[in-house]
Amino acid sequence: MTSAHQSALGKATTYVDQYDASLLFPLARAEQRQELGVATKLPFFGADMWTAFELSWLNPRGKPQLALAHVTVPCESTHLVESKSFKLYLNSFNNTVFADAAAVQQRIRSDISAAVWSGGPVQSSVGVKLVLPELFDREPIYELDGLSLDRLDIECTHYSPAPELLRTEPEDTPVSEVLVSNLLRSNCPVTGQPDWGSVQISYSGVPINQEGLLQYLVSFRNHDGFHEHCVERIFMDIWTRCKPIKLSVYARYTRRGGLDINPFRTSYPQALPANTRTARQ
C-alpha cells in the first residue's frame, strides 16, 4: 500500500515542465476510512472540490496560455491525489504544447480520473472546468452561509479530536439549521504544516449543543490529517454521536502551492455546493 511518506511531500523536488502524468501520487482512502468505521458501502455522498490557480501551457505557436481549473473528485473513488503531486503534475504542463484549452481540460480529466481509481475501472469521471482569463472577474468571493459558532465565548482545552464533546439537547424540538466556523485548523500528516479552513455543518434533527460543537471543531487544531480525512471524521463523529436525520459537512481550506481543497460530505443525495472561494482562499 502506498503511503504519503513515499510521495514528494516534504522533500526537495526537481520541477518538471514537460507533461508527465506519472507525477500524480494516488493515496488509498480505505485505511483512513476503516479507522472511522466506514465499510465498503459509504454512509455519505459528496466530492472533493479542488481549485488550481497556477495552470499554464503553450499554444501551437508557443505562446503561454493560462486558466483557473475547478476539479471535482467523487468521494466514492478509491483514491485521493496527494496535493503536492497534483501541483507538480500541473506544473508539467508549463512548456507543453496543447491544441487548445479543451485539450488541456480533457487531458486533466483523463489523468485525474485514472489516478483516483488507481488502476481499477473508472466508475465515475472527475469533473474539470477551466476558467479562462476573460472570465476571471466572474469568480466571486462568498463566505459560507449559516449561523456563526465563533460568536460563542467558550473555554477550549482539547486540541486533538474529542468527539465526546459532541452532545445534543434531547428535550428540544427537532430543528433544521446551518452552523459555520472559521476556526478549523489541522496539520499536514507528513510535513506538519498547518492547514486552515472554514466549515459549514447543515443538519436536521435534535439540536446539537453549539458550544460543544465549536469545542469539538477546535479540537482538530493539533490533529494530523489530510483535508478529506478530517471532513469525513467530522461527518462520522456527528453522525454517530448526535444521530441527526440529515447531515452535510462542507469545508473550504486555504490554498497551498496554488491549490485549495474543499471536501463535501452529505448523508443524502443533493447538488454539490458551488465551488466559490472565501476571502481567505
Buried (B, 14 or more C-beta within 10 A) or exposed (E): EEEBEEBBBBEEBEEBEEBBBEBBBBBBBBEBBEEBEBEEEBBBBBBBBBBBBBBBBBEEEEEEBBBBBBBBBBBBBBBBBBBBBBBBBBBBBBBBBBEEBEEBBEBBBBBBBBBBBBEEEEEBBBBBBBBEEEEEEEEEEEBBEBEBBEEEEEEEEBEEBBBEBBBBEEEEEEEEBBBBBBBBBBBBBBBEEEBBBBBBBBBBBBBBBBBBBBBBBBBBBBBBBBBBBBBBBBBBBBBEBBEBEEBBBBBBBBBBBBBBBBBBBBBEEEEBBEBBBBEBB
